[in-house]
Amino acid sequence: MGLRQANLLMLRKLAVVALAMFGFGYALVPLYLAICEMTGINILALGEKELPSSGNARLAEPKNSQVDTSRLITVEFDANARGPWQFKPMQNSLQVHPGEMATVMYEFQNVQDRAMSAQAIPSYAPKQAAAHFNKVECFCFNQYTLAPGEKKMWPVVFVIDKKLSKDVTTITLSYTFFEVGSGIPPAPSAAVRVPSNQSGT
């Protein structure tokens, strides 16, 4: 057998092997799914296919068990500015479920003709809510310096713990914004307004 004939024979053998590998790879996915359906292994790979172990049941979306949908708490937002500037929440109140993450925006503007550094201090009513009001993000974590006339929008992202007493249906979150180093002290916590329906808690 000549060298040319030997090369052609080898080429044919390689082509047959390549075609066989391609066919095997093409059949691998449906073969894998068939095995999964028969054994129940790696059932998440079935996607929208029916579950073999539960009749016509389909994969259900996971529910967030951390949210208590049986309760609604009204959160009221209050803002106090200890100095000549503007500070306010973008909404007066918000209803949330315990365990549900919520966001409220606050607006601050330096209306003075000089730069200033300021910080906010939060307080709560009723006081027992403070231990269950978890802030994920808050402008009160830091001090800020604003140029003359500069306006900023800051978020407060919070979650109310499900362990909060069921007697509490309204929480007032109050911020006092004061200039750092100005000699003007923040408002005392007693200045926080207590909602009428929580006055007895």
N, C-alpha and C positions, 0 to 999 in steps of 0.2 A: 504494500500500500504506500502510495506516494505521500509526500509531506502535505500536498494540497488537499488530498482526500482525507487525511487524518485531521487537518484543521477544520474541514467542513463537518466531519463527524462530531468533533468536539463542540463546534458551534451549535449543531442541532441538539446535542445533549444539554448544553447550557440553556438553550431556548426553552426546552421542555421543562427543565428545573425552574426557570424563571416564571413560566406560565403556571406551573403547579403552586409555587409560592404565592403568586398573585391571587389565584383562586382560593387558596387557603385563607389568606388575609381578608378577602372579600366576604367569605362565609363565616369569619370568626365572630363578628358582631351579632348576627341573628342566632348563631349557635350559642353564644354567651347568654343572650336574652332567654333562649329556650331553656337553658340549664337553670337560670335564675327562676323562671316561672315554675319549673318542676320541683325545685328544691327549696324555694323561698329565700335563698341566699342573696344578699345585696339587693333587697327589695326596692331601695330608692332608685335603682337604675331603671325601673320600669316606667318612671315618669307618670304619664297620664293613663297607662295601661291598668286594667282592673287587677286588684289584688287577688291572688289565687286562694289565700287562706280565709278571705272574708266575703265570698260571693261577689256581688257587684259593687262592693264598697270601694271608694276611691281614696287616694291619699288626701287627707285633710290638712288644711293650713294650721301650723302651730299657733296656739293662742297664748297671749301674754298673761300668764297667771299672776303677775305682779300687780296688775291693775284691779282695784276693787270697784267694779262697775255698779255695785249696789248702792254706792254713796256718791253724793256730789257735795263739794265744799266750795263755798264762795270766797274768793280771795280778793280783798279790797286793797287798792294801792294808794299810798299817801306819800307826799313829797314836801319837805320843808327846806327852805334855803336860808342859811344863816349868813346873810351877806347880800350885796347888791348884784344878784345874778338870777337867771331864770332856770328853774328845775321842775320837771313835771313828768308823770307817767303818760304814755300814749293812750291808755284806757283806764277807766276808774275801777273796774272789777273784772273777774274772770272766774268761771266755774270749771272745776277740775275734779277728776276722780283721784282718790288716794292711789299712789303708785304710778300715776300718769305724768309724763314729762311735759312741762308747759313753759312758754316764753312770753315775757312782757318787755316792751321797750320803754326806756326813759330818755328824755331829751334834756340836755343841759346846754346853756349858752352863757358865755362870759360877756356881759354887757358893759364891762368896765373898759377904760382906755389903757389898761396895762395887763400884762400877763399875770396869771395867777395859778397857784397849785392848790388843789382841793381834794377832799376825800369824803365818802359817804359812810354813815354808820346806820345799820339797820336796827329796827326794834319791832316787836310783835305784840299783838293783842288777840286773844288772851295770852298771857305769858307762857302757859304750858305748851303752846304751839311751837315755840322756839326750838325745842328739842326734836321736833318732827318735821321742821321745814328745812329741807336739804337743798342748798343752792349748788348747782353744778357749775354755773358760770355767773359771775356777778361783778359789776364795776366797783363794788365796795371792797373787793380784794386788793385794790391798788390805789395809789395816789395818781392824779393826773394834772398836767400843766396845759392850760389853754391860752392861746394868744388873744389879744383884744378883739372882741366881737366873734370869736370862734364858737361854732355850734357843733355838738357831738350827739350821736344817738348810741345808747349803750343797752345791751340786753341783760335781763335776769332770767336764767334758765333754772327751773326748780322742780322738785318732786316732793310731794307731801307723803310722809311715811304712813303706811296702812295702820300702824300701831296707835295713831292719834285717836284720842277718845272720841267715841261716836256722839258724845254730847256737843262736840265742837262742830258747828256747821258753817261758821264764818271766821275767817282769819284776816286781820288787818296787818299788812306789811308796810311799815313806814320807814322812809329814809330821811335822814338829816344830812344835808350837804354843807360842809363848812370849809373855809379856806385854811389850809395848813400853814401854821406860823403866823396867823393874823391876830392871835390873841382872842378871837371869838370862839368860845367853847361850843361844842355840839349841844343840841337840846337834850334835856334829861329824858330818860325812858318814860317817866310818868306823864310826859306830854302826849303820848300815843293815845289816840281816840279809841275807846273800847266800844264795839258795836253793841246796840241795845239788847239784842238777843243773846249776847254772851256775857252780860254784866254780872250774871250770877255764877260764872265758872271761875 
